[in-house]
Amino acid sequence: MPSFIEVEHRVRIAAPVETVRAQYGDLEHHIRAGVHPKLRYRPLPRVAGRERYEQTVRLLGLTQRDVFEREWLADGSLRDTSVEGFNRGGSLHFAFAPAPVEGASGTEVAVRVRLPLPAALAWLAPLLRAQVRRELAAAAREDKADIEQRRAAPA
């Protein structure tokens, strides 16, 4: 049974919670706008009412392909769980909370990445954790720029 590594990152975005939540949850917008240049997304048919997508990324020199199921939770947070692929059982969790930015309406986004780590690769944990931390911070900057600078208008 694999253990997991977890990495969390927080970012404040100068936009209301509803705007930020809508942008984070709009996969089609992310694809059209190329919000995350290192990630490749492909929408898949819904299963049991849940949005599904394929994500491909290169991490530590390895191409990783996963199928994620997206779920909006009762508290307004968003969870994507890998149901197939390299990181099966792993998840991305996005929580959104009001947090003023320079006196104006803003949102703090807390992103938590949880990735399985097979026992045979436990020695890679520090390197993987550092790489995920860098990639997560970069992705948060990309979403922030999309919302604040490009004035993203998700569906």
VMD Tcl script that draws the C-alpha trace (Angstrom):
set ca {
  {0.00 0.00 0.00}
  {1.48 3.37 -0.98}
  {2.02 6.22 1.41}
  {1.21 9.75 0.32}
  {3.03 13.03 0.11}
  {1.04 16.19 0.72}
  {1.89 19.72 -0.30}
  {-0.21 22.80 0.45}
  {0.01 26.28 -1.03}
  {-2.02 29.41 -0.35}
  {-2.51 32.39 -2.63}
  {-4.54 35.60 -2.29}
  {-6.35 36.81 -5.37}
  {-7.87 40.27 -5.80}
  {-11.35 39.09 -6.83}
  {-14.53 37.93 -5.07}
  {-14.86 34.30 -4.01}
  {-17.55 33.62 -6.64}
  {-15.27 34.81 -9.46}
  {-12.27 32.82 -8.21}
  {-14.31 29.67 -7.60}
  {-15.83 29.93 -11.10}
  {-12.41 30.34 -12.75}
  {-10.84 27.41 -10.86}
  {-13.80 25.19 -11.75}
  {-14.00 26.06 -15.45}
  {-11.94 23.41 -17.24}
  {-12.93 24.64 -20.71}
  {-11.66 28.13 -19.86}
  {-8.34 26.69 -18.66}
  {-7.98 24.83 -21.97}
  {-9.02 27.77 -24.21}
  {-6.90 30.35 -22.36}
  {-3.88 28.07 -21.84}
  {-3.84 29.06 -18.17}
  {-1.33 26.32 -17.26}
  {1.13 25.87 -20.15}
  {2.82 22.81 -18.58}
  {-0.46 20.94 -18.15}
  {-2.52 19.34 -20.89}
  {-6.21 18.73 -20.29}
  {-8.76 16.73 -22.24}
  {-12.42 16.69 -21.17}
  {-14.00 13.23 -20.88}
  {-17.65 12.17 -20.70}
  {-19.32 12.62 -17.32}
  {-19.76 9.58 -15.10}
  {-22.48 9.52 -12.44}
  {-22.94 13.28 -12.94}
  {-19.29 14.08 -12.24}
  {-17.10 16.05 -14.59}
  {-14.08 14.03 -15.73}
  {-10.90 15.02 -17.49}
  {-7.52 13.67 -18.49}
  {-4.45 15.58 -17.34}
  {-0.96 15.06 -18.66}
  {2.09 16.65 -17.06}
  {5.83 16.10 -17.04}
  {7.25 15.87 -13.51}
  {10.76 14.79 -12.57}
  {11.36 13.87 -16.20}
  {8.40 11.49 -16.31}
  {5.22 12.04 -18.29}
  {2.30 11.42 -15.99}
  {-1.21 10.83 -17.28}
  {-4.22 10.76 -14.98}
  {-7.98 10.72 -15.27}
  {-9.61 12.94 -12.66}
  {-13.16 13.10 -11.38}
  {-14.23 16.55 -10.21}
  {-16.51 17.05 -7.25}
  {-17.90 20.24 -5.69}
  {-18.17 19.72 -1.94}
  {-20.92 21.07 0.34}
  {-18.56 23.69 1.81}
  {-17.94 25.21 -1.65}
  {-14.51 23.64 -2.09}
  {-13.47 21.66 -5.14}
  {-11.84 18.22 -5.15}
  {-10.34 16.44 -8.14}
  {-9.49 12.79 -7.48}
  {-7.32 10.67 -9.76}
  {-9.28 7.54 -10.60}
  {-6.90 6.21 -13.24}
  {-3.26 6.67 -14.11}
  {0.10 7.43 -12.58}
  {-1.32 9.13 -9.46}
  {-4.43 6.99 -8.92}
  {-5.83 7.69 -5.48}
  {-4.21 11.11 -5.31}
  {-6.17 14.32 -5.19}
  {-6.20 18.08 -5.61}
  {-8.30 20.07 -3.17}
  {-9.14 23.76 -3.59}
  {-10.73 25.75 -0.74}
  {-11.90 29.35 -1.20}
  {-12.33 31.91 1.59}
  {-13.01 35.65 1.56}
  {-9.78 37.54 2.31}
  {-9.54 41.26 1.49}
  {-6.65 42.32 -0.73}
  {-5.54 45.93 -0.22}
  {-8.92 46.83 1.23}
  {-10.88 45.40 -1.70}
  {-12.76 42.15 -2.13}
  {-10.40 39.20 -2.36}
  {-10.11 35.46 -1.95}
  {-7.59 33.18 -0.31}
  {-7.25 29.90 -2.15}
  {-5.76 26.98 -0.24}
  {-4.60 24.23 -2.59}
  {-3.61 20.81 -1.25}
  {-2.04 18.18 -3.47}
  {-1.97 14.59 -2.21}
  {0.01 12.11 -4.30}
  {0.55 8.39 -3.74}
  {4.13 7.29 -3.24}
  {4.81 3.56 -3.60}
  {7.00 2.16 -0.82}
  {9.74 1.30 -3.31}
  {10.05 4.99 -4.19}
  {9.97 6.38 -0.65}
  {13.55 7.59 -1.08}
  {12.24 10.04 -3.72}
  {9.79 11.73 -1.33}
  {11.91 14.85 -0.54}
  {12.70 15.46 -4.21}
  {9.11 14.87 -5.30}
  {7.73 17.08 -2.53}
  {10.07 19.94 -3.55}
  {9.14 19.59 -7.23}
  {5.41 19.49 -6.48}
  {5.79 22.57 -4.25}
  {7.46 24.49 -7.12}
  {4.88 23.38 -9.68}
  {1.98 24.15 -7.33}
  {3.29 27.67 -6.64}
  {3.71 28.25 -10.39}
  {0.16 27.04 -11.11}
  {-1.23 29.32 -8.37}
  {0.59 32.30 -9.95}
  {-0.88 31.36 -13.33}
  {-4.44 31.27 -11.97}
  {-3.87 34.55 -10.11}
  {-2.58 36.24 -13.29}
  {-5.49 34.82 -15.30}
  {-8.00 36.32 -12.87}
  {-6.29 39.61 -11.95}
  {-4.48 40.57 -15.16}
  {-6.44 38.90 -17.96}
  {-9.72 39.38 -16.14}
  {-10.77 35.81 -16.81}
  {-14.43 35.44 -17.65}
  {-15.22 31.78 -17.07}
  {-18.64 30.41 -17.98}
}
mol new
graphics top color blue
foreach p $ca { graphics top sphere $p radius 0.5 }
foreach p [lrange $ca 0 end-1] q [lrange $ca 1 end] { graphics top cylinder $p $q radius 0.2 }
display resetview
